[in-house]
Amino acid sequence: MSLLDKDLSSIQEVRDLLRKATEAQKVLAKMSQEQIDSICKAVAKAGYDNRELLARMAVEETGFGIVEDKIIKNEFASKYVLDAMKDMRTVGVLVEDKEAKYMEVAVPVGVVAGVIPSTNPTSTVIYKTLISLKAGNAIVFSPHPTAKNCILKTVELIKEAAIEAGCPADAIGVVTIPTMQGTNELMKNSMTKLILATGGSAMVKAAYSSGTPAIGVGPGNGPAYIERTADVKQAVSDIIVSKTFDNGTICASEQSVIVENNNKQAVIDEMKRQGAYFLSEAESEQLSKFVLRANGTMNPQIVGKSVDVIANLAKLTVPQGTTVLVAPETKVGKNAPFSREKLGPILAFYTVNDWKEACHLCYDILTNEGVGHTMTIHSQDNDVIRQFALEKPVSRLLVNTPGTLGGIGASTNLFPALTLGCGAVGGSSTSDNISPMNLFNVRRIVWGVKGIEDIRPSKSHKPAATSSEVNQDALVELLVDKIMEKLK
């Protein structure tokens, strides 16, 4: 089969899947909340029961991350998400206020296109299936080619469980011949009503340029500021736990650490105690050439890899048991690799004089890359925290918690999600942690509560009018009377 044949086959497969999904969604749309919830419960159970199998498949196929952490991700995407959404009302009548003569009805968007990345493949499939079905939508997945097999297996397992629970068979579909042309067809086809895009910047941009409504996320590049009142030991522990979780593949993970002169040494000492290795100037220069490719994009060879693998690739010698590589940095910009997103256990390390300087630095880092996404502050000073809350261009400001776990809603009260909106400032259509509430429209039914006599201004409350205003008022009243006569 030629490459062209493969592309054409992929496009045809997408169209067939969309046609079937459209019909299946019509069946879903007529189901009760109880029926939908029963299907979601079965899907979540299948994801949870197979969490270890799918985690191992993902690591073996992609080479990204850590099996034990991907097991946690699969549990998070199934059990945590189900628990968070199980009481949500998402189909049928949402609100009925007889006194106010007002009613709201949920309207599913239809068929959702789920674009799946290679960094979190199986967990993202489980999560997007649950939130889509919960809102009464069908979903068709476009898998990343390097994670195709584990994604297909995930769909197979959850689809089987969904069908047994009464779900139409074609409500969950997946492209088995993934190509760029096929993905493009999925995003642009008129049968697709919404795109859930998780992946690189180019993919997200393509989703928003498709002409189809889309929810996508930009890159993360969250700084972690350890303010002078912070519990240094706990802050460092949170950062390292977060940055090493699944080898840094979650975009909410910390990308840089910012300290003040008066707590700098304490932070360095604590980071070293917890396994961080501070690179020399020469080592930083050597690693920086490996972090970025010649075209200015992140080197995919570092994504989801361990410290040992990265050090070996960059020809660095680091102590055994090193948790993260730390590069002292003073610059921010496209040509300052450590100031940018690094989906691996690598951190930039900045020093400032006070919180005001940290405030400006965080702004510079975020607006260079990662604007609208996430940042973390470790502090006991509520006034400083409030200033950051008011000024930082992020959708999630996490306080005294690991960035990875806090951002996705595992250690915070955010909705548990693997798609994190970046808001308008980040080129996203929402700043939410995406939930079923983002995946349906609301039809509002309202009864008239005022007549024209209630809307027309009362003559008794009008100020004294000039002769020209009197004439204008008389003309308006004449026109209104004629309209009322015609309506009768």
Phi, psi and omega in degrees: 000131180282168179298321179297318178299319180297317179298315180294321178297320179296315179298316179296320178298318179300314181297319178296316179298319181293320178297315180293319180294324179298317179291320180296323181295329178297327176289315178302320185297339181264358182281154178280168177300322181294320178294316179299315181297325179294320178294315180299321180297320180292319179297315180297320179296319180295319178295318181292315182296332182254020186299322182285315178304312183291325178296315181295319178298319182296315181293317181297321184281318186266333186079006181262140166081193186232131184306311183301322180285327177290331173298315178298319179299318179294323176295317179300313184291339181257293185291311182297315182295316179299315180300323183287331187251356189299331181262002179290138173266116189230354177227154179073210182285124180266317183221137174219108181245096184293327180292319179274356182054057186216138179215148176234137179234133178284135179236110179303149179286332179124241180259126180259138173264121181253105178271123189248131180275169179274343183285322180227061192290306186288318180295323181291325176297313180299311182299311183291328175296314182298311184289332178287310179298322181302327180268008177083021182255152167272162180218139176238125185264142170247106185279149170293133184304328182280356178233022187302311188294317180290329177291315178300320179294319178299312180299318180302313184291315183284330178293317178301316180294320180296317180297317179298334180270003176105008181281139174303137188302324186268010179287341176236116181229160180212139178285125180264349177240076185287125174219163177297323180293322178294317178297320178298318177296318179300318183284329186263344183296140184294340178285340174279126184256342179202142178250130170255100187255117174235121182167204181288169182302321181297319180293316180296318178298320178297322179297315181287341180266001188284340186092354177259138176308137186220150170239111182229166180233140177274184180291151172266155174199048190289124171282154174240114182262120176261097184285159190301337180269001185291153169282100189300314182300315181290320180298314180296319178299315179300316183294316182289320176302317182292312185290334180267350181297120183051035180056037171075025184277352178271132189289349176276357182292154181295142178245342179208154177244132179241125180235168177258159181304324186279350175237007183304308185294322179297320179292315179300313180300317181290321178296319178295322178297330182262020169095004179286143177245117180274122182284143173287172179300318180293319179293321177299317179297320180294316180289324182300325180291339181267333183293317181253144174275172183299332181275006176087004179260161181295137178290117182296346181290342179268345187295124175066016181262156179284167176303316183299318180294314181297315180299319180295318180295324181271003180059047176248150175250119181233156181298148176296139180088006178297133181268314180220154174261130184241125181247112175303135186218149176233344186254159174226134178160173181299331182260014175248087190308321185285346178276359185250179181292132180226101184279059178199175184283062179231132181233141168275155182227114182246152177236134178230171180275321184203183185293330180293318177293322177297323180300312180294319182295316178300319179299315180297317180298314184291320181286340174288320177195138177094011181300137178089349187272262191212146166214166184234142173231135175248113187195155172249004182264103184295331178292318178294316178302318180296320179298319177294320180299323183281335192244337188282134182279066179227161176267343179224114171256111184264133185243121175053052179203156177296138183300313181300306185288325179289318184296320182276355177091017178278322181248010179226178180266020170289157177297133180293116188212152174247012170231114187246111181296148182248006178070175182299324181297333179260013178077020181250157182277351179206159176255008184283158156284116194293129182229178176303334182294342177271356191245017170218155175264167181239121173268125182254125181250122184226143177260149177296134180237358179222145175260175181298329180291336177279333183274325181295134179302140179285134181295326184294341182257005182276142177289164179303133185255152174282169182298323180291323179292324178299315179298319179295319179296320180296321179294317178299315180297321178298317179296318179297318181297320179294319177298317181296323179296317179295321179296327178292000000 
